[in-house]
Amino acid sequence: MATYKTSDFTKGIKVQIDGEPYLMAEMNFRKPGKGNALYECKLKNLLRGTTLQRVFKGGDTLEAADVEEIPVQYLYRQADTFVFMHNESFEQYELEKASVEESFMFLKEGMPCQMLLFNARPVSVTPPAHVELKVEYCEDGARGDTATNVTKPVKLETGAEIRAPLFIKIGNVLKIDTRTGEYIERVST
């Protein structure tokens, strides 16, 4: 199994601590006046979503997590279980709603995604950064209301609710940032 030395520590690496995978969310290097260099790390548990603060001394090592990212396609939702299919092997994976986190609001059948596997078990899924979704319902904007940055609630075809500008109408297709859940632009159809 591969290991990371403290000199290899960077934001985004995936390590294994006590048999569980962690994502290094933050890493700060500190060299006190005398003594060893310190590496202050904030680690996010990929299975439970909890965070952990740890300080490592120069020369410490961490085991690399056995994680793999694969391309998958979202197939369907069955109650609180989401089903995905590997694009090459056609193997199907199931994830609970808690593992899919907030991205479930933007999943549309047939959508390509990236799935993270730990020891060949699905851990989480990441939808594309931007998706195009149709507006199912919204109130009409008040005529003549031209104040800048005025928004209204809009319900999308996946059931997600976002805030969009007043000129948006039912049937419009919107480009949404799945990382923030924010409206980007109206797509011409």
ZIWO-V819331 format. One record per pair of residues at least 12 apart in sequence whose C-alpha atoms are under 6 Angstrom apart, sorted by the first residue. I is the first residue (numbers start at 0). J is the second residue. Records with the same first field share a line. If there is no record, write none. Layout:
I = J, J
This chain:
1 = 63
2 = 61, 62, 63
3 = 60, 61
4 = 60
5 = 57, 58, 59
10 = 23, 24, 25, 26
11 = 23
13 = 64
14 = 62, 63, 64
15 = 62, 63, 64
20 = 45, 64
21 = 42, 43, 44, 45
22 = 42, 43
23 = 42
24 = 41, 42
25 = 40, 41
26 = 39, 40
27 = 39
36 = 56, 57
37 = 55, 56
38 = 54, 55
39 = 54
40 = 52, 53
65 = 117, 118
66 = 116, 117
67 = 115, 116
68 = 114, 115
69 = 113, 114
70 = 86, 113
71 = 84, 85, 86, 111, 112, 113
72 = 84, 109, 110, 111, 112
73 = 108, 109, 110
74 = 108, 109
75 = 108
79 = 95, 96
80 = 94, 95, 96
81 = 93, 94
98 = 123
99 = 123, 124
104 = 159
112 = 125, 126, 127
113 = 125
128 = 176, 177
129 = 175, 176, 177
130 = 174, 175
131 = 173, 174
132 = 172, 173
133 = 155, 156, 170, 171, 172
134 = 155, 169, 170, 171
135 = 154, 155, 156, 169
136 = 154, 169
137 = 153
140 = 165
150 = 162, 163, 164, 165
151 = 163
163 = 182
172 = 186
173 = 185, 186
